[in-house]
């Protein structure tokens, strides 16, 4: 296989596990959070900064890079790694979620998806084979298959149709030519219906993908339903394959998903929150833009070791944000990415030392208070 995965240690009191994902461009220790660099950049950050915060692997998006600047240009530049100056592993999403969020601008058939660009209205078509070909041109280390993400809420029949189409597309994608050293992961769908989730997982496992994404969650359903769907799905994925929960990255969800056996995560939440002037802290979310921070000379989080918290106060970051200075967004982004990446590191360390349950309980009790 073009990637390999091994379980290093399993937690005695949950399904949490410490793993090692080996790619052609390096090893990823799991559980791992992947910062999102949708358009070949993690917003406001240089690749060196992202790596210094603890990122081992990043995610970019096929849909956005296909539309702008175009996968042909990226291929001509030597591939996505060289184009964006990132030498570690990259996972590219298929763009399926972005396409399906363009409901008025797209038409789905068994052949693929006909859609109009959100940028200029131009017309395009994604088939399972084309999506693999685009990612081959991008040169990512892990490519995701084209899938159909059913909305929440939806009917059983809607979820079943989307799941079955996703399976048929996965069969076609599995036969498509990938780049040298590039792995393709399947995506399990089925909304919040147990029978559909289990049927999807079994069908994709038969296709023997080197890894599996769990899609169609964190799309509006209550968190207990998401956790339940993981409990139905994860036991059906072979233990020697990485399990990737797509689009999830809040600290509480990291703990709960890891406890159920998830290995990989991605989410725009840390950078999106940062752009809106909010940050994670050990005691909950803090809105730095709020007036309460205007004269607060404490760090964003007194217990945090990031660059922002070591050098700047809430009052200063509040001032930058209110003044529209881009440094304010950079400082909140640095903090949020560090917070989530460091949390993943602490989770790995806790599993290694047999202390995951203690860390999970400690975090839950801290988060009940407010910053």
Beta strands, then each sheet from edge to edge (+ up, - down):
strand 1: 4-10
strand 2: 17-23
strand 3: 26-30
strand 4: 32-36
strand 5: 57-61
strand 6: 89-93
strand 7: 106-109
strand 8: 112-116
strand 9: 123-126
strand 10: 142-144
strand 11: 183-188
strand 12: 211-214
strand 13: 242-245
strand 14: 264-266
strand 15: 278-281
strand 16: 284-287
sheet 1: 1+ 2- 3+
sheet 2: 4+ 5+ 6+ 10+ 11+ 12+ 13+ 14+ 4+
sheet 3: 7+ 8- 9+
sheet 4: 15+ 16-
end
